[in-house]
Amino acid sequence: MVLLAGQDLNEWCLHDAVYVAACASHRCAVSPSFRLNAENACGGSLSDVTFVVSKASSHNNLLGHRKAYIHSATSLVLGKLPTMPLLACGSNAHGQLGINSTTDVHTPTQCEIALPAFTHPISISGGANHTIIITSSRELFAAGHNESGQLGLDGGDRHVFTPIPWSRDERGVPVLAACGWDHTVVLNAEGRVWGFGNNVYGQLGLGPDVAKTHEAVEIPLPEGSGEIVRIACGMRFTVFLDEAGKVYACGANKAGELLPLRAEAELDVVFNVRPLVLPPCRDVACGQYHVVFAEEDRGILSQGRNRHGQLGPADGLLSGDSAEEGSTSRRRSSRFCRFDEDRAKDCSELFSGWNFSGYVSQSKRLILWGRNNFGQLGIGTIDDNQPPTQSPIEDVMQIACGAEHTVALTANGQCFIWGWNEHGNCGLGHTTDVHTPTEIPYSGGNVRIVGCGYGHTLLYTDG
């Protein structure tokens, strides 16, 4: 049904409207239990109508009122809302799945996000108990725990995906988000970086006087830094890579994950973003207490904690390999590992979970190493402290890691998952750890984009 502009809509009652989402060309009002009654307009009841779009300059009293009149619409189209096909599974104690509950789910379940199907995610990331999404319309949405402001919103937890206030005039166009335990960092198209959430450990680089922020604040970078092109978060630290391959970092440094700093001090906490003394790098990935870098020329370099071999093979250790963590010198407590140049040339993309690491090869295969007690490496065993091992999966196009689980998307649309599964985060209908890559059963099209929080998984499909 199409209603022309100016038609009196006073008889159209909007029940339970929860949110108005605005973009450049249209406005939407949607609700999980949305109903429109149109007895006077069509002689019947449209109790299942769930979609309203108006090209209006103002939504007037569309939200918060049971009756509305749209004065400036060119047209009003009514029909069922083709909700964005975004699915989630796993840990959900704080509503981080965005399914309007706080109960774990063990199979992919439709999220509640007030956006139509023609809008899709371009970035999905998550922390311990929160999820951040950037859409193709360059809007940000958040769900989950918000005690430290990690959602970029005022107030408490959100159990459905909620828009984050974001002024493009002030903050630019968002292109990528990364999450730590309870902090969030957002990169814009101009290479500037914004952060919100916990800063007790300096993970937002806002100095020692800011404990947390619920509002996005631009992260000050060192003088002379170029445009940032890559961001990655560990549990309580953040790493930045600029267009020239220079690396910067801030946050917790107790395990030596941020060494060597370009400074005299060896600090447990780095409150302001500082450059690291490293060769030029082209990629970075962060674990719980370690970092992996792909250098431009020399190899793959990793540093930080190495209790489970997450830095790489023992024969690649360069320094600190005999030092115990907690030693007086924090520089000595960090271990450094460099792979050979052949591996570096083969690496097209790095990835990391809490205690394992890996890369996607030029031939689209996965090479993984490190902790394997939950089957994190997907090699069919739980033998720990594994050297670099090739996964049987081929043609990998995208990969995402939680704390101790991994999801991989292949060129033909297959979606494989493996590792820790205590909360059903592998989406297989059970909570038993998964030791080999297993295809996630789902219906309704092919998976196009994958993302993970520490104990949860999100899938965007094409149908």
C-alpha positions as CSV (number, residue, x, y, z in Angstrom):
1,M,0.0,0.0,0.0
2,V,1.3,3.5,-0.9
3,L,-0.1,6.6,0.8
4,L,0.6,10.0,-0.9
5,A,2.2,12.9,0.8
6,G,-0.3,15.0,2.8
7,Q,-2.7,12.2,3.4
8,D,-4.1,12.4,6.9
9,L,-2.5,9.6,9.0
10,N,-4.2,10.4,12.3
11,E,-5.9,7.1,12.2
12,W,-2.6,5.2,11.9
13,C,-1.7,4.3,15.4
14,L,2.0,3.5,16.1
15,H,2.1,1.0,19.0
16,D,5.4,0.4,20.9
17,A,7.6,2.3,18.5
18,V,11.0,2.2,20.2
19,Y,13.4,4.0,17.9
20,V,13.7,6.3,14.9
21,A,16.7,5.7,12.7
22,A,17.6,8.5,10.4
23,C,19.9,8.6,7.4
24,A,20.3,10.9,4.4
25,S,17.4,9.7,2.3
26,H,14.8,8.3,4.7
27,R,13.6,7.7,8.2
28,C,12.4,4.5,9.7
29,A,10.3,3.7,12.8
30,V,10.4,0.1,13.8
31,S,9.7,-2.0,16.8
32,P,9.7,-5.7,17.6
33,S,6.0,-5.6,18.3
34,F,5.1,-2.8,15.8
35,R,1.6,-2.6,14.6
36,L,-0.3,-0.2,12.4
37,N,-4.1,-0.2,12.3
38,A,-5.6,1.1,9.1
39,E,-9.3,0.6,9.4
40,N,-10.3,4.0,7.9
41,A,-7.6,3.8,5.2
42,C,-8.2,0.2,3.8
43,G,-11.2,-1.1,5.5
44,G,-9.3,-3.7,7.5
45,S,-6.5,-4.3,10.0
46,L,-2.9,-4.5,9.0
47,S,-1.7,-6.0,12.3
48,D,1.4,-7.5,10.8
49,V,2.7,-4.3,9.2
50,T,6.2,-3.6,10.6
51,F,7.8,-1.1,8.2
52,V,7.4,2.6,7.8
53,V,9.6,4.7,5.4
54,S,8.9,8.4,4.7
55,K,11.1,10.8,2.7
56,A,10.2,13.5,5.3
57,S,12.2,16.5,6.4
58,S,10.9,15.7,9.9
59,H,9.4,12.7,11.5
60,N,7.2,15.2,13.5
61,N,5.7,13.2,16.4
62,L,6.4,9.8,15.0
63,L,8.1,8.6,18.1
64,G,6.5,8.5,21.4
65,H,2.9,9.2,20.2
66,R,0.2,6.9,19.2
67,K,-0.9,9.1,16.3
68,A,1.1,10.9,13.7
69,Y,0.7,13.1,10.7
70,I,3.5,13.3,8.1
71,H,3.3,16.7,6.3
72,S,6.3,16.7,4.0
73,A,6.5,13.2,2.8
74,T,6.7,12.4,-0.9
75,S,5.4,9.0,-0.2
76,L,4.8,6.6,2.6
77,V,5.3,2.9,1.9
78,L,3.9,0.3,4.3
79,G,4.9,-3.3,4.4
80,K,6.9,-5.9,6.5
81,L,10.3,-4.8,7.5
82,P,13.0,-6.8,5.8
83,T,15.3,-6.8,8.9
84,M,19.0,-6.9,8.4
85,P,19.9,-10.6,8.5
86,L,22.4,-10.4,11.3
87,L,22.7,-13.5,13.5
88,A,24.4,-14.1,16.8
89,C,25.2,-16.9,19.2
90,G,27.2,-17.4,22.4
91,S,27.7,-15.6,25.7
92,N,24.9,-13.0,26.4
93,A,25.0,-12.2,30.1
94,H,24.8,-8.4,29.3
95,G,22.8,-8.6,26.1
96,Q,25.8,-8.4,23.8
97,L,24.1,-10.5,21.2
98,G,21.5,-7.8,20.6
99,I,18.6,-10.3,20.7
100,N,16.6,-8.6,23.4
101,S,17.5,-11.0,26.2
102,T,20.4,-11.9,28.5
103,T,20.3,-15.6,27.9
104,D,23.1,-17.5,26.1
105,V,22.0,-19.0,22.8
106,H,23.8,-21.9,21.1
107,T,22.6,-21.5,17.5
108,P,22.7,-18.4,15.3
109,T,19.7,-16.2,16.3
110,Q,18.3,-13.1,14.6
111,C,19.5,-9.9,16.2
112,E,17.2,-7.0,16.9
113,I,18.7,-4.1,14.9
114,A,16.4,-1.4,13.5
115,L,17.8,-1.4,10.0
116,P,16.4,-2.7,6.8
117,A,18.0,-5.5,4.8
118,F,19.6,-3.3,2.2
119,T,22.0,-1.9,4.9
120,H,24.8,-4.3,5.8
121,P,27.7,-4.3,8.3
122,I,31.2,-3.3,7.2
123,S,32.8,-3.9,10.6
124,I,31.7,-6.2,13.4
125,S,33.8,-6.4,16.6
126,G,33.3,-7.3,20.2
127,G,34.9,-7.3,23.6
128,A,34.2,-9.3,26.7
129,N,30.5,-8.4,26.9
130,H,29.8,-5.8,24.2
131,T,29.5,-5.6,20.4
132,I,30.1,-2.7,18.0
133,I,28.8,-2.6,14.4
134,I,29.6,-0.1,11.7
135,T,27.1,-0.3,8.8
136,S,27.3,0.5,5.1
137,S,25.4,3.8,5.8
138,R,28.3,4.5,8.2
139,E,26.3,4.4,11.3
140,L,27.5,2.8,14.5
141,F,25.4,0.5,16.6
142,A,26.2,-1.1,20.0
143,A,24.8,-3.8,22.3
144,G,25.8,-5.3,25.6
145,H,27.6,-4.2,28.8
146,N,28.1,-0.4,29.3
147,E,29.4,-0.1,32.8
148,S,32.6,1.7,31.6
149,G,30.9,3.4,28.6
150,Q,32.3,0.9,26.1
151,L,29.1,1.3,24.0
152,G,29.6,5.0,23.5
153,L,26.2,5.6,25.2
154,D,25.0,7.0,28.4
155,G,23.2,4.8,30.9
156,G,23.3,1.1,31.4
157,D,23.4,-2.1,29.3
158,R,21.6,-2.4,25.9
159,H,20.0,-5.7,25.0
160,V,19.2,-4.7,21.4
161,F,21.5,-2.9,18.9
162,T,21.2,0.8,19.7
163,P,22.6,3.7,17.5
164,I,25.7,5.5,18.9
165,P,25.5,9.3,18.5
166,W,28.1,10.1,15.9
167,S,28.5,13.5,14.2
168,R,30.3,13.1,10.9
169,D,31.1,16.8,10.8
170,E,33.0,16.4,14.1
171,R,34.3,12.8,14.0
172,G,34.4,11.9,10.3
173,V,33.2,8.8,8.6
174,P,33.7,5.6,10.6
175,V,35.3,2.7,8.8
176,L,36.6,0.3,11.4
177,A,36.1,-0.6,15.1
178,A,38.2,-2.6,17.5
179,C,37.3,-3.7,21.0
180,G,39.2,-4.7,24.1
181,W,37.7,-6.1,27.3
182,D,35.7,-3.0,28.0
183,H,37.0,-0.3,25.7
184,T,36.3,0.6,22.0
185,V,38.4,2.3,19.4
186,V,37.0,3.6,16.1
187,L,39.0,4.6,13.0
188,N,37.6,7.1,10.6
189,A,38.3,7.6,6.9
190,E,40.7,10.4,7.5
191,G,43.0,8.3,9.6
192,R,41.9,9.8,13.0
193,V,41.0,7.6,15.9
194,W,38.3,7.9,18.6
195,G,37.8,5.9,21.7
196,F,35.3,5.3,24.5
197,G,35.0,3.0,27.5
198,N,37.5,2.1,30.2
199,N,40.8,4.0,30.4
200,V,42.1,2.9,33.8
201,Y,45.0,1.1,32.1
202,G,45.5,3.9,29.6
203,Q,44.0,1.7,26.8
204,L,42.4,4.8,25.2
205,G,45.5,6.9,25.4
206,L,43.7,9.7,27.1
207,G,46.2,10.2,30.0
208,P,46.1,9.2,33.7
209,D,43.3,11.6,34.7
210,V,40.5,10.0,32.6
211,A,39.2,6.7,34.1
212,K,36.5,6.2,31.6
213,T,34.3,8.0,29.0
214,H,30.8,7.2,27.7
215,E,31.3,9.7,24.9
216,A,33.7,9.2,21.9
217,V,36.9,11.2,22.4
218,E,39.6,11.7,19.8
219,I,42.7,9.9,20.8
220,P,45.8,12.2,20.6
221,L,48.6,10.7,18.6
222,P,52.3,11.6,18.8
223,E,53.5,14.5,16.8
224,G,54.7,13.5,13.4
225,S,52.4,10.4,13.1
226,G,50.7,9.8,9.8
227,E,47.2,8.8,9.0
228,I,46.3,5.6,11.0
229,V,45.3,2.7,8.7
230,R,45.0,-0.1,11.2
231,I,43.9,-0.5,14.8
232,A,43.9,-3.5,17.1
233,C,43.0,-4.0,20.7
234,G,44.3,-6.4,23.3
235,M,42.6,-7.0,26.6
236,R,43.6,-3.7,28.0
237,F,45.8,-2.1,25.4
238,T,45.6,-0.6,21.9
239,V,48.0,-0.6,18.9
240,F,47.9,1.8,16.0
241,L,49.6,1.4,12.6
242,D,50.0,4.5,10.3
243,E,50.4,4.8,6.6
244,A,54.2,4.8,6.8
245,G,54.3,1.6,8.7
246,K,55.1,3.2,12.1
247,V,53.6,1.6,15.2
248,Y,52.1,3.3,18.2
249,A,50.6,1.9,21.4
250,C,49.0,2.7,24.7
251,G,47.6,0.7,27.7
252,A,48.7,-2.1,29.9
253,N,52.3,-3.3,29.4
254,K,52.9,-5.6,32.4
255,A,53.8,-8.5,30.1
256,G,55.9,-6.4,27.8
257,E,53.3,-6.4,25.0
258,L,54.1,-2.7,24.2
259,L,57.9,-2.9,24.2
260,P,60.2,-1.5,23.0
261,L,58.9,2.0,23.7
262,R,60.6,4.9,22.2
263,A,61.4,6.3,25.6
264,E,63.6,5.7,28.6
265,A,61.0,4.2,30.8
266,E,59.8,0.6,31.1
267,L,56.2,1.1,32.2
268,D,53.5,-1.2,33.5
269,V,50.9,1.2,32.1
270,V,51.3,3.5,29.1
271,F,48.7,6.3,29.5
272,N,49.5,8.2,26.4
273,V,50.0,6.9,22.9
274,R,53.7,6.4,22.2
275,P,55.7,5.1,19.2
276,L,57.3,1.7,19.4
277,V,60.9,1.1,18.1
278,L,60.1,-1.4,15.4
279,P,60.9,-1.7,11.7
280,P,58.1,-0.6,9.3
281,C,55.1,-2.9,9.6
282,R,52.1,-3.6,7.4
283,D,49.7,-5.4,9.8
284,V,49.2,-6.0,13.5
285,A,47.0,-8.3,15.6
286,C,46.6,-8.4,19.4
287,G,46.0,-11.2,21.9
288,Q,45.3,-10.9,25.6
289,Y,48.9,-10.1,26.5
290,H,50.8,-10.3,23.3
291,V,51.1,-8.6,19.9
292,V,52.0,-9.9,16.4
293,F,53.4,-7.6,13.7
294,A,53.9,-8.3,10.0
295,E,57.0,-6.3,9.1
296,E,57.4,-4.8,5.7
297,D,60.6,-6.7,4.8
298,R,62.1,-8.8,7.6
299,G,59.4,-11.2,8.9
300,I,56.7,-11.7,11.4
301,L,57.6,-10.3,14.8
302,S,55.7,-11.0,18.0
303,Q,56.2,-9.8,21.6
304,G,54.7,-10.1,25.0
305,R,53.6,-13.1,27.1
306,N,54.5,-16.5,25.7
307,R,53.3,-19.1,28.2
308,H,51.5,-21.1,25.5
309,G,53.8,-20.5,22.5
310,Q,51.5,-17.8,21.1
311,L,54.6,-15.8,20.0
312,G,55.7,-18.5,17.6
313,P,58.3,-21.3,17.3
314,A,61.0,-21.6,20.0
315,D,63.8,-21.4,17.5
316,G,62.6,-18.0,16.6
317,L,62.9,-16.5,20.1
318,L,65.2,-13.5,20.0
319,S,65.4,-12.2,23.5
320,G,64.0,-12.6,27.0
321,D,63.4,-16.3,26.5
322,S,64.8,-17.2,29.9
323,A,63.2,-14.4,31.9
324,E,60.3,-15.0,34.1
325,E,57.2,-12.8,34.0
326,G,57.1,-10.5,36.9
327,S,60.8,-9.9,37.0
328,T,62.0,-6.5,38.0
329,S,62.8,-5.5,34.5
330,R,59.7,-5.3,32.4
331,R,61.8,-5.2,29.2
332,R,63.3,-8.6,30.2
333,S,60.0,-10.1,30.9
334,S,58.9,-9.6,27.3
335,R,59.8,-12.3,24.8
336,F,60.4,-11.5,21.1
337,C,60.0,-14.0,18.3
338,R,60.7,-13.4,14.6
339,F,59.7,-15.8,11.8
340,D,61.7,-16.4,8.7
341,E,61.3,-14.1,5.7
342,D,59.5,-16.8,3.7
343,R,56.7,-16.8,6.2
344,A,56.5,-13.1,6.2
345,K,56.2,-13.0,2.4
346,D,53.5,-15.6,2.6
347,C,51.4,-13.6,5.2
348,S,48.5,-11.6,3.7
349,E,46.7,-11.0,7.0
350,L,47.4,-11.6,10.7
351,F,44.9,-12.6,13.4
352,S,45.0,-13.5,17.0
353,G,43.0,-14.8,19.9
354,W,43.9,-14.4,23.5
355,N,46.6,-17.1,23.6
356,F,47.0,-18.2,19.9
357,S,48.0,-16.4,16.8
358,G,48.0,-17.0,13.0
359,Y,47.9,-15.6,9.5
360,V,46.1,-16.1,6.3
361,S,48.6,-17.1,3.6
362,Q,48.8,-15.8,0.1
363,S,47.2,-19.0,-1.1
364,K,44.2,-18.3,1.4
365,R,45.2,-21.1,3.8
366,L,45.4,-20.6,7.6
367,I,48.6,-21.0,9.6
368,L,48.1,-21.1,13.4
369,W,50.2,-21.6,16.5
370,G,50.0,-21.3,20.3
371,R,47.5,-22.5,22.9
372,N,45.3,-25.4,21.9
373,N,43.7,-26.7,25.1
374,F,40.2,-25.9,23.7
375,G,41.0,-26.9,20.1
376,Q,41.8,-23.3,19.2
377,L,44.1,-24.3,16.4
378,G,41.5,-26.6,14.8
379,I,43.9,-29.5,14.3
380,G,41.8,-32.3,15.8
381,T,43.8,-32.5,19.1
382,I,44.1,-30.5,22.3
383,D,47.9,-30.8,22.5
384,D,49.0,-27.4,23.8
385,N,51.8,-25.0,22.8
386,Q,51.8,-25.9,19.1
387,P,54.2,-24.7,16.5
388,P,52.9,-23.1,13.3
389,T,50.4,-25.6,11.7
390,Q,48.3,-25.4,8.6
391,S,44.6,-25.7,8.9
392,P,42.7,-27.9,6.4
393,I,40.4,-25.0,5.4
394,E,41.0,-23.6,1.9
395,D,40.1,-20.3,0.2
396,V,39.6,-18.3,3.3
397,M,38.3,-14.8,2.6
398,Q,37.6,-13.6,6.1
399,I,38.5,-14.6,9.6
400,A,37.6,-13.4,13.1
401,C,38.8,-14.5,16.6
402,G,37.2,-14.5,20.0
403,A,39.1,-15.2,23.2
404,E,39.7,-18.8,22.4
405,H,37.6,-19.6,19.3
406,T,37.8,-18.7,15.6
407,V,35.4,-18.4,12.7
408,A,36.5,-18.5,9.0
409,L,34.5,-17.6,5.9
410,T,35.5,-19.2,2.6
411,A,35.1,-18.0,-1.0
412,N,32.2,-20.3,-1.6
413,G,30.2,-18.9,1.4
414,Q,30.9,-21.8,3.8
415,C,31.4,-20.7,7.4
416,F,33.6,-22.8,9.7
417,I,34.1,-22.5,13.4
418,W,36.2,-24.2,16.1
419,G,37.7,-23.8,19.6
420,W,36.3,-22.9,23.0
421,N,32.5,-23.3,23.1
422,E,31.4,-23.0,26.8
423,H,28.7,-20.5,25.9
424,G,27.6,-22.0,22.6
425,N,29.7,-19.4,20.8
426,C,30.4,-21.9,18.0
427,G,26.7,-21.9,17.1
428,L,26.4,-25.7,16.7
429,G,23.6,-26.3,19.2
430,H,25.8,-27.5,22.1
431,T,28.5,-26.3,24.5
432,T,31.2,-28.9,23.9
433,D,34.5,-27.5,22.6
434,V,35.1,-28.0,18.9
435,H,38.6,-29.4,18.0
436,T,38.2,-29.3,14.2
437,P,36.8,-26.7,11.8
438,T,33.0,-27.4,11.6
439,E,30.6,-25.8,9.3
440,I,27.9,-23.7,11.1
441,P,24.4,-24.9,10.2
442,Y,22.1,-22.0,9.2
443,S,19.4,-21.2,6.7
444,G,18.5,-18.1,4.7
445,G,21.4,-17.5,2.3
446,N,25.2,-17.4,2.5
447,V,27.3,-15.8,5.2
448,R,29.0,-12.6,3.9
449,I,30.6,-11.1,7.0
450,V,31.7,-12.6,10.3
451,G,32.7,-11.1,13.6
452,C,33.5,-12.1,17.2
453,G,33.5,-10.9,20.7
454,Y,35.5,-12.8,23.4
455,G,32.7,-15.4,23.9
456,H,30.2,-14.7,21.1
457,T,30.0,-14.8,17.3
458,L,28.1,-12.8,14.8
459,L,27.2,-13.7,11.2
460,Y,25.7,-11.4,8.5
461,T,24.0,-13.3,5.7
462,D,22.6,-12.3,2.3
463,G,19.2,-13.6,2.9
